[in-house]
Amino acid sequence: MGDVTDCGYEYKSFCPCIPAFPPHFSAMSDQPDQQDQQDQQDQRDHQPEPRQHDTDRRVLKSASQQVFVQTLYLFLELLNQAILDLHARRIRTPYHTSILSGEAWVQELLNGHPRRIRNELGVNRGTFTILCKAIQLLDIHSSRHVSIEEQLAIFLYTVVTGLSCIHVGERFQRSPSTITK
């Protein structure tokens, strides 16, 4: 893979068929760089003096070629980014990476200010504790990964907020399939 750094942007050519940008290329710059100015000066030095209308045509052709090359490089950059995005999808990355898990958030609510649990779950701390004990009396137990307290908090939070399973799962750091169980 070829790496080119231009103005702090690191370009990685993922596909060997897509060349890396020349180091002096900048798609965002309208100013010609020193290499372009030197090339233009060399071309002028080695050519006979043209007539006025030929000069205008050559400048237009040169400008249109520059636009074409810049457009081509931009297209190749977008194509390369699409390939990199497809490759990144194949690499599994954890989705729920918050430091505060659902269980920790429930414990924070239970041990925090009494109004917080009321605002978030719609019940007071005492009512939450009574509901947990009632669920246990119904012979419902904690699962391998989710405690009774967290299960009840998920239910109450969903009822109070009306959020979708995806948003509730984000709050509790759980998958939507765990939330709907």
C-alpha positions in Angstrom: 0.0 0.0 0.0 1.3 3.5 -0.8 1.1 6.2 1.8 1.2 9.9 0.9 0.8 12.7 3.4 -0.4 16.0 2.1 -1.5 18.8 4.5 -1.8 16.3 7.4 -4.1 13.9 5.4 -2.8 10.4 5.2 -3.9 8.7 1.9 -3.6 4.9 1.8 -4.0 3.2 -1.4 -5.8 0.0 -0.5 -6.1 -1.4 -4.0 -2.9 -1.8 -5.9 -4.7 -0.8 -9.1 -5.3 2.7 -7.7 -2.1 4.8 -7.6 -1.4 7.0 -4.6 -1.7 10.7 -5.3 1.5 12.5 -6.2 2.9 14.2 -3.0 2.5 17.6 -4.5 -1.2 17.1 -5.5 -3.8 18.9 -3.4 -7.4 18.7 -4.6 -8.4 21.6 -2.3 -5.7 24.0 -3.5 -6.3 26.4 -6.3 -2.7 27.6 -6.2 -0.2 25.8 -8.5 2.7 24.3 -6.6 6.4 24.8 -7.4 6.7 21.7 -9.5 3.8 22.8 -11.7 5.3 26.3 -12.1 8.7 24.8 -13.0 7.0 22.5 -15.6 5.2 25.3 -17.2 8.3 27.4 -17.3 10.2 24.6 -19.0 7.4 24.2 -21.6 7.5 27.9 -22.4 11.3 27.9 -22.7 11.3 25.0 -25.3 8.5 26.2 -27.5 8.6 28.8 -30.3 6.6 32.0 -29.7 3.0 31.2 -30.6 0.4 33.4 -32.2 -2.1 35.0 -29.8 -5.1 32.8 -30.6 -2.9 29.6 -30.3 -1.8 30.8 -26.8 -5.4 31.2 -25.7 -6.4 27.8 -27.0 -3.4 26.1 -25.3 -4.1 27.8 -21.9 -7.7 26.7 -22.1 -6.6 23.2 -23.0 -4.1 23.2 -20.2 -6.7 24.5 -17.7 -9.3 21.9 -18.9 -6.7 19.2 -18.5 -5.9 20.3 -15.0 -9.6 20.2 -14.1 -9.9 16.7 -15.6 -6.8 15.5 -13.7 -8.1 16.9 -10.4 -11.6 15.4 -11.1 -10.0 12.1 -11.9 -7.9 12.1 -8.7 -11.0 13.1 -6.7 -12.9 10.2 -8.2 -10.1 7.8 -7.5 -9.9 9.0 -3.9 -13.7 8.5 -3.5 -13.4 5.0 -5.0 -10.5 4.1 -2.8 -12.4 5.4 0.3 -15.4 3.2 -0.7 -13.1 0.2 -0.9 -11.6 1.0 2.5 -15.1 1.3 3.9 -16.1 -2.1 2.6 -12.9 -3.6 4.1 -13.6 -1.9 7.4 -17.1 -3.5 7.6 -15.5 -6.9 7.4 -13.4 -6.2 10.5 -15.5 -6.8 13.6 -15.4 -3.9 16.1 -17.4 -3.9 19.3 -20.5 -1.7 19.2 -21.3 -1.2 22.9 -18.0 0.2 24.3 -19.3 2.7 26.9 -17.5 2.6 30.2 -20.8 2.7 32.0 -22.7 -0.6 31.5 -26.4 -1.0 32.0 -25.8 -2.8 35.4 -23.5 0.0 36.6 -26.1 2.7 35.5 -28.8 0.9 37.5 -26.6 0.8 40.5 -25.8 4.5 40.1 -29.5 5.2 40.0 -30.2 3.1 43.1 -27.3 4.6 45.1 -27.6 8.2 43.7 -30.1 11.0 44.4 -33.6 9.8 45.0 -35.1 12.0 42.3 -32.8 10.6 39.6 -34.3 7.1 39.7 -37.8 8.7 39.7 -36.9 10.8 36.6 -35.3 8.0 34.7 -37.5 5.0 35.6 -40.7 6.6 36.8 -40.7 5.0 40.2 -39.1 5.7 43.6 -36.2 3.6 44.9 -38.5 1.8 47.4 -41.0 0.9 44.7 -38.2 -0.3 42.5 -36.9 -2.6 45.3 -40.5 -4.0 46.0 -41.0 -4.7 42.3 -37.6 -6.6 42.1 -38.7 -8.7 45.1 -42.1 -9.4 43.5 -40.4 -10.6 40.3 -38.2 -12.9 42.3 -41.3 -14.3 44.1 -42.7 -15.1 40.7 -39.7 -17.4 40.2 -38.1 -15.2 37.6 -34.3 -15.1 38.1 -31.4 -13.2 36.7 -30.1 -14.5 33.4 -26.5 -15.3 32.8 -25.7 -11.7 31.8 -28.6 -9.5 32.9 -29.7 -9.2 36.5 -33.3 -8.8 37.7 -32.7 -5.2 38.5 -31.4 -4.4 35.1 -34.2 -6.3 33.4 -36.8 -4.3 35.4 -34.9 -1.1 34.7 -34.9 -1.8 31.0 -38.7 -2.4 31.1 -39.4 0.8 33.1 -37.0 2.9 31.1 -38.7 1.8 27.8 -42.2 2.5 29.2 -41.2 5.9 30.6 -39.2 7.2 27.6 -41.0 5.4 24.7 -37.7 5.0 23.0 -37.0 2.3 20.4 -35.1 -0.9 21.3 -32.0 0.4 19.6 -31.9 3.5 21.8 -32.7 1.6 24.9 -30.0 -0.8 24.0 -27.5 2.1 23.6 -28.4 3.3 27.1 -28.0 -0.1 28.7 -25.1 -1.2 26.4 -27.1 -4.2 25.2 -28.1 -5.6 21.8 -31.7 -5.0 20.6 -32.3 -8.7 20.8 -31.4 -8.6 24.6 -33.7 -5.6 25.1 -36.7 -7.3 23.5 -36.4 -10.5 25.6 
